[in-house]
Amino acid sequence: MAPATRFLIRVPGKTDIGCNTADEVLDALNQLKSTHGVTVDDLQTGTRDLPREGIEELANDERE
């Protein structure tokens, strides 16, 4: 059984990517060739389709 993750990056036509921190999400998004159609869900809060600005805000909060 796969370990639980906080964030899920849904990439159309590819395998979803699980991340535990907002920084990991940003790193994974930066490694993708294209982010067209990609969505990020916060499984902890149930928030779907997080915008990049929201992810960056969460990453800054995690660092503090």
C-alpha positions in Angstrom: 0.0 0.0 0.0 1.4 3.4 -1.0 2.1 5.9 1.8 -0.5 8.7 2.2 0.5 12.0 0.6 -0.9 15.5 1.2 -0.9 16.8 -2.4 -1.8 15.1 -5.6 -0.7 16.4 -9.0 -3.0 15.2 -11.8 -1.2 15.1 -15.1 -3.5 14.4 -18.1 -2.4 11.2 -19.8 0.3 10.3 -17.3 0.5 8.9 -13.8 -0.6 11.2 -10.9 2.2 12.5 -8.7 1.9 12.4 -4.9 3.8 15.0 -2.8 4.1 15.5 0.9 5.0 19.2 1.0 4.2 22.3 -1.1 7.9 22.6 -2.0 7.8 19.1 -3.5 4.8 20.2 -5.6 6.6 23.3 -6.9 9.7 21.2 -7.7 7.6 18.6 -9.5 5.7 21.3 -11.5 9.0 22.9 -12.5 10.2 19.5 -13.9 7.2 19.0 -16.1 7.6 20.0 -19.8 4.1 21.5 -19.8 1.6 22.3 -17.1 -1.3 22.6 -19.5 -4.2 20.7 -18.0 -2.3 19.9 -14.8 -4.2 20.3 -11.5 -3.1 20.1 -7.9 -5.3 18.9 -5.1 -4.7 19.3 -1.3 -5.9 16.0 0.0 -5.6 17.1 3.7 -8.1 20.0 3.3 -10.0 18.7 0.3 -9.1 21.7 -1.8 -9.1 21.0 -5.6 -7.4 22.8 -8.4 -5.0 24.8 -6.3 -3.5 27.7 -8.2 0.3 28.1 -8.3 0.1 31.2 -6.1 -1.8 29.1 -3.4 0.9 26.4 -3.5 3.6 29.1 -3.2 1.8 30.6 -0.2 1.6 27.1 1.4 5.3 26.5 0.8 6.2 29.8 2.5 4.0 28.9 5.5 5.7 25.5 5.7 9.1 27.1 5.8 8.2 29.4 8.7 
